[in-house]
Amino acid sequence: MSDRYCVFGNPIGHSKSPAIHAAFAAQTGQDLRYEAILAPPEDFAGAVYRFVDAGGRGANVTVPFKEEAYRLSTQRTSRAELAGAVNTLLFDNARILGDNTDGAGLARDLTVNLVCPLAGKRILLLGAGGAARGALGPLLDGGPAALLIANRTPAKAQALAAQFAAYGPVSGGSYADLAKQRFDLVINATSASLAGELPSLPSGVFAAGSLAYDMMYGRGDTPFLAFARRQGAARLADGLGMLVEQAAEAFFVWRGIRPLSGPVMSLLRGA
C-alpha cells in the first residue's frame, strides 16, 4: 500500500498541496498518496488521531490549526519552537514530531528562485501575526543590515521584535514610522490581500532595485503588489514560490529526499 499523507485545514477545498505532492512523488519515484482533509474546528486533534490510526505517516497543517498542531506535537524542531506554530507533522510510532517549514520555504524562494540574497539588506516585514513570526528566524539567519516589523498595532510588532532580538537587528513599529524610510525587500505577511485590501503603507518605502514580495498569491497582482508596481519597486513576486518551497521542505522531512521545485512551480503557473 502507498504511504499516506495529507493536509489538514478549514477551509481546504482550495488547497494546491495535493497537486504539489503528487508532482513531487512522481518526480522522485516515491510511492505515496496525499489528500486534503477538512478538519472540524472543534476537533482538530481527533482528525489527526483518526488519520494516524488509519496508517497516516505525516501531514501538513494550514489555517486555522497551526498553533493547535504546535500544542499537539509531542516533540518539536527548533524552528517550530521559534515560530510558535507547526505546519508539518511526522508520525513515528507514538511520537508526533512538529516542524515549521514556512520560513525555510520563504527564505529559499527569495534567495534561490528570486536570487535575492538577504545579507546586508534592509528588510521591511508587514504584519506581526503567525505568518510574520514563522518568517523571522530564517530572515534574520540571512544576515540583513536591519529588519523592521510594521503592524497596525505597533505594540504587537514591538513585542515580536523583542522576542527575536537575540537573532539579529530587528525592531518593531507602526506604518506611520515608515515615512522617509527605504527598504531593499518589502514582504507582506498580513492577510490584507485576501480581503482585497492594502496595508496602510506610506509612499516611498521601496528603495532603488527593491523587491516587493506578497506571501499571498493568485491571478494578477494583489493590492500590495499593485501598490508596489505604482511605487516603482524593481521586482514583484507573489507567494506561490514560498508555497512550493515549504512543501518541498516538508517532503524532505517525511521522505529524506528533496524534490526539484522549479518544474512544479511551472506546472502551477501554467494551470
C-alpha positions as CSV (number, residue, x, y, z in Angstrom):
1,M,0.0,0.0,0.0
2,S,1.1,3.6,-0.7
3,D,2.2,5.6,2.3
4,R,-0.5,8.1,3.3
5,Y,0.0,11.9,3.8
6,C,-2.5,14.8,3.9
7,V,-3.1,18.4,4.6
8,F,-5.5,19.5,7.4
9,G,-7.3,22.8,7.1
10,N,-10.7,24.5,7.3
11,P,-11.5,25.5,4.6
12,I,-9.3,23.2,2.5
13,G,-11.0,22.8,-0.9
14,H,-8.8,25.4,-2.5
15,S,-5.5,23.7,-1.4
16,K,-2.8,23.2,-4.0
17,S,-0.9,20.8,-1.7
18,P,-2.3,17.5,-3.2
19,A,-1.2,18.5,-6.7
20,I,2.2,19.7,-5.4
21,H,3.0,16.5,-3.5
22,A,1.6,14.3,-6.3
23,A,4.1,16.0,-8.6
24,F,6.9,15.6,-6.1
25,A,6.1,11.9,-5.7
26,A,6.1,11.3,-9.4
27,Q,9.4,13.2,-9.8
28,T,11.2,11.3,-7.1
29,G,9.6,7.9,-7.6
30,Q,8.1,7.8,-4.1
31,D,5.1,5.6,-3.5
32,L,2.7,7.8,-1.6
33,R,-0.8,9.1,-1.6
34,Y,-1.7,12.7,-0.5
35,E,-5.1,14.0,0.3
36,A,-6.8,17.1,1.7
37,I,-8.8,16.7,4.9
38,L,-11.4,19.1,6.2
39,A,-10.8,19.1,9.9
40,P,-13.7,20.3,12.2
41,P,-12.7,23.5,14.1
42,E,-13.7,21.8,17.4
43,D,-11.9,18.5,16.9
44,F,-8.6,19.0,15.0
45,A,-6.8,16.6,17.4
46,G,-9.4,13.9,16.7
47,A,-9.0,14.3,13.0
48,V,-5.2,13.9,13.4
49,Y,-5.6,10.8,15.6
50,R,-8.1,9.2,13.2
51,F,-5.7,9.7,10.3
52,V,-2.8,8.2,12.3
53,D,-4.9,5.2,13.2
54,A,-5.7,4.7,9.5
55,G,-2.0,4.5,8.7
56,G,-1.1,8.1,8.1
57,R,2.6,8.8,8.0
58,G,2.7,12.6,8.0
59,A,0.7,15.7,7.4
60,N,0.7,19.4,6.5
61,V,-1.3,21.8,8.6
62,T,-2.8,25.1,7.4
63,V,-5.2,27.7,8.6
64,P,-6.5,27.8,11.3
65,F,-4.8,24.8,13.0
66,K,-1.0,25.7,13.1
67,E,-1.0,26.7,16.8
68,E,-3.1,23.7,17.8
69,A,-0.7,21.5,15.9
70,Y,2.1,23.0,17.9
71,R,0.4,22.0,21.1
72,L,-0.5,18.6,19.8
73,S,3.1,17.7,18.9
74,T,5.0,15.5,21.4
75,Q,8.3,16.7,20.1
76,R,9.2,19.9,18.1
77,T,12.1,21.0,16.0
78,S,13.9,24.2,17.0
79,R,12.4,26.1,14.1
80,A,8.9,25.1,15.2
81,E,9.7,26.2,18.7
82,L,11.0,29.6,17.4
83,A,7.9,30.1,15.2
84,G,5.4,29.0,17.9
85,A,3.5,27.2,15.2
86,V,3.6,23.9,13.3
87,N,2.8,23.3,9.7
88,T,4.3,19.9,9.2
89,L,3.7,16.7,11.3
90,L,5.6,13.4,11.2
91,F,4.0,10.4,12.8
92,D,6.6,7.9,14.1
93,N,5.1,5.2,16.4
94,A,3.7,7.1,19.4
95,R,5.7,10.3,18.6
96,I,4.2,13.3,16.8
97,L,7.1,15.5,15.6
98,G,6.1,19.0,14.8
99,D,8.1,21.2,12.4
100,N,7.7,24.5,10.7
101,T,8.8,24.8,7.0
102,D,7.1,28.1,6.2
103,G,10.1,30.3,7.0
104,A,12.6,28.0,5.2
105,G,10.3,28.0,2.2
106,L,10.2,31.8,2.1
107,A,14.0,32.1,2.5
108,R,14.7,29.6,-0.2
109,D,12.2,31.2,-2.6
110,L,13.9,34.6,-2.0
111,T,17.5,33.5,-2.1
112,V,17.4,30.7,-4.7
113,N,14.5,31.2,-7.0
114,L,14.5,35.0,-7.0
115,V,18.2,35.4,-6.4
116,C,17.7,38.0,-3.7
117,P,20.5,37.5,-1.0
118,L,19.4,38.7,2.4
119,A,22.9,39.7,3.7
120,G,23.2,43.4,4.2
121,K,19.6,44.2,3.1
122,R,17.2,46.5,4.7
123,I,14.0,44.4,5.1
124,L,10.5,45.6,5.9
125,L,8.1,42.9,7.2
126,L,4.4,43.9,7.2
127,G,2.3,42.2,9.9
128,A,3.0,40.7,13.3
129,G,0.9,37.5,13.2
130,G,1.7,33.9,12.7
131,A,3.0,34.3,9.1
132,A,5.4,37.0,10.2
133,R,6.6,35.0,13.2
134,G,7.3,32.0,11.1
135,A,9.4,34.0,8.7
136,L,11.5,36.0,11.2
137,G,14.1,33.3,12.2
138,P,15.1,32.4,8.6
139,L,15.1,36.0,7.5
140,L,17.4,37.0,10.4
141,D,19.6,34.0,9.7
142,G,20.3,35.6,6.3
143,G,22.2,38.4,7.9
144,P,20.3,41.6,7.0
145,A,21.5,45.0,7.9
146,A,18.2,45.7,9.5
147,L,14.7,44.2,9.8
148,L,11.7,46.3,10.7
149,I,8.3,44.8,11.6
150,A,5.5,47.2,10.9
151,N,2.0,46.5,12.2
152,R,-1.4,48.1,12.5
153,T,-1.0,47.6,16.3
154,P,2.6,48.8,17.0
155,A,2.8,47.2,20.4
156,K,2.4,43.8,18.8
157,A,5.2,44.5,16.4
158,Q,7.5,45.7,19.2
159,A,6.7,42.7,21.3
160,L,7.5,40.3,18.4
161,A,10.8,42.2,17.7
162,A,11.8,41.9,21.4
163,Q,11.2,38.1,21.2
164,F,13.6,37.8,18.3
165,A,16.2,40.5,19.4
166,A,18.8,37.8,20.1
167,Y,18.8,36.6,16.5
168,G,19.6,39.8,14.7
169,P,19.0,43.5,14.1
170,V,15.2,43.6,14.4
171,S,12.8,46.4,15.6
172,G,9.1,47.0,15.5
173,G,6.8,49.9,15.0
174,S,3.8,51.4,13.2
175,Y,3.1,52.0,9.5
176,A,3.5,55.7,10.2
177,D,7.1,55.1,11.4
178,L,8.0,54.1,7.8
179,A,7.8,57.6,6.5
180,K,11.0,58.6,4.8
181,Q,12.5,55.1,5.2
182,R,13.6,53.0,2.2
183,F,13.8,49.2,2.1
184,D,15.5,46.7,-0.3
185,L,13.0,44.0,0.4
186,V,9.3,44.6,1.5
187,I,7.4,41.4,2.5
188,N,3.6,41.5,3.0
189,A,2.8,38.9,5.7
190,T,-0.6,40.4,6.5
191,S,-3.9,38.8,5.4
192,A,-5.0,42.1,3.7
193,S,-4.6,40.7,0.2
194,L,-7.2,38.0,1.0
195,A,-9.7,40.7,1.6
196,G,-8.7,42.8,-1.4
197,E,-7.1,45.4,0.9
198,L,-3.8,47.1,1.3
199,P,-1.7,47.7,4.5
200,S,-1.5,51.4,5.4
201,L,1.8,52.0,3.8
202,P,3.2,55.5,3.1
203,S,4.6,56.3,-0.2
204,G,8.3,55.9,-0.9
205,V,9.2,52.8,1.1
206,F,10.7,51.0,-1.9
207,A,14.4,51.6,-2.4
208,A,16.1,51.6,-5.9
209,G,16.3,48.0,-7.1
210,S,13.9,46.7,-4.4
211,L,11.8,43.5,-4.4
212,A,8.2,43.5,-3.3
213,Y,7.0,40.1,-2.0
214,D,3.5,39.1,-1.1
215,M,3.0,35.8,0.8
216,M,-0.5,35.6,-0.8
217,Y,-0.9,34.5,-4.4
218,G,-3.5,34.5,-7.1
219,R,-4.2,35.6,-10.7
220,G,-2.7,39.0,-11.4
221,D,-1.3,41.5,-8.8
222,T,-2.5,41.5,-5.3
223,P,-3.4,45.0,-3.9
224,F,0.0,45.1,-2.3
225,L,1.9,44.2,-5.5
226,A,-0.2,46.7,-7.5
227,F,0.8,49.4,-5.0
228,A,4.4,48.3,-5.2
229,R,4.3,48.5,-9.0
230,R,2.9,52.0,-8.9
231,Q,5.6,53.0,-6.3
232,G,8.4,51.8,-8.6
233,A,9.5,48.6,-7.0
234,A,12.0,47.0,-9.3
235,R,10.7,43.4,-8.9
236,L,7.4,41.8,-7.8
237,A,6.8,38.3,-6.5
238,D,3.8,36.5,-5.0
239,G,3.8,33.6,-2.5
240,L,3.4,30.7,-4.9
241,G,7.1,30.0,-4.7
242,M,7.0,30.0,-0.9
243,L,4.1,27.6,-1.0
244,V,6.0,25.1,-3.2
245,E,9.3,25.5,-1.3
246,Q,7.7,24.9,2.1
247,A,6.1,21.8,0.6
248,A,9.5,20.6,-0.8
249,E,11.0,21.1,2.7
250,A,8.1,19.1,4.3
251,F,8.6,16.3,1.6
252,F,12.3,16.2,2.7
253,V,11.3,15.9,6.4
254,W,9.0,13.0,5.5
255,R,11.0,11.1,2.8
256,G,14.6,12.3,3.2
257,I,14.6,13.4,-0.5
258,R,14.4,17.0,-1.7
259,P,12.4,17.3,-4.9
260,L,13.0,20.0,-7.5
261,S,10.6,22.9,-7.0
262,G,11.1,24.6,-10.4
263,P,9.1,22.1,-12.6
264,V,6.2,22.2,-10.0
265,M,6.1,26.0,-9.9
266,S,6.0,26.0,-13.7
267,L,3.1,23.4,-13.6
268,L,1.1,25.5,-11.2
269,R,1.7,28.8,-13.1
270,G,0.5,27.1,-16.3
271,A,-2.6,25.8,-14.6
